[in-house]
């Protein structure tokens, strides 16, 4: 299952990020020792200290827990065979973010020693493909000033089923419907986020776009959609009451951020009794649609490449006057929300417009641009949500995606 929050670049590359030159860090070629087989390396130097990040040549894939190793060495002590001497007892902290996703909760992973002096492992989990920044802060024994440096790592989209060893996700979503859920009646839903290994209920969450829990409810044929926000209970579970329009199977997607673990999208489902209508075919729509007095022209959805970051822009005008919508209101901390789901219900994108000065200025002129990433070919349903006059307006489109990486 491919779960995305924000799209970026699809191939693996390791590039220099920005850094704070607490010790005048610079990038230099590796000369002291041959790099380990099967890894791409990049080195930073701070006086006598060298920091080298190792990323597997085979790539890092979304949805897989992995240790990304780094080595800290003293370049004044060089063995002709083994290279610079590793520095033990380094106190390390890491913060992982996505530069293109402002406001995305930080991932603050654990770091452990690897058994060889100077070798350390960052316990990473990337919920979706894209470019991430790993920011390291290292307290080196004998050096008063902490060393800080960044690395940018491109994470591939989730590997195709059967191509890699099965992995266990760190969190799961348990969904329960109380009583006998039936179409047309209010159904009380309970959601429990659990740690996969311990089975413990996750109660401590980071806030993302003003909420602890963003719930996407979608019918199996994607013809019906809701974006809701369950309330947390004293026992750590979340509850929400929902009226479903018809019987059948519904997908439930929880967009949450367990404390320090970064954003996750966890999937579940619920079955509702009642008449099950015939599935609505997913037929690619045009680039124009209207809802509640707003006309949306969709740009950037022709000839979409697979696994690439691209802008998807909603140009919003008043259906009566044809004038640009200039009085959008922030909704959940953003001028728009974009949800995109593949026809198979296994690939999910939840994106927000840029929150920099330019992005906000464009949104105030009715031009709302999102980053989008489509990791595989097929048909997708997209819902743009915007708030105007205190009312949330949802505008859907159906998008066909093909082409090669």
Secondary structure, DSSP 4 states (H G I P E B T S, - for coil): -EE-SS----S--EEE-----TT--EE----SSPPPTTEEEEEEEETTEEEEEEEETT--BTT-EEEEEEEEEEEEEEETTTEEEEPPS-EEEEEEE-TTSTTPPPB---EEE-SSTTEEEEEEE-SSSEEEEEEEEEE-TT-SSPEEEEEEEEEBPPPPTTSS-----SEEEEEEE-S--BTTSEEEEEEEEEETTT--B---B--BTTBS-EEEEEETTSS-EEEE-PEEPTTS-EEEEEE-SSSEEEEEEEEE-BTTB--EEEEEEEEEBS--PPPPP-----SEEEETTEEEEEES-SSPPTT-EEEEEEEEEETTT--B----B-BTTBS-EEEEEETTS-EEEEEEB--SHHHHHHHTTTEEEEEEE--SSEEEEEEEEEEETTEEEEEEEEEEE----
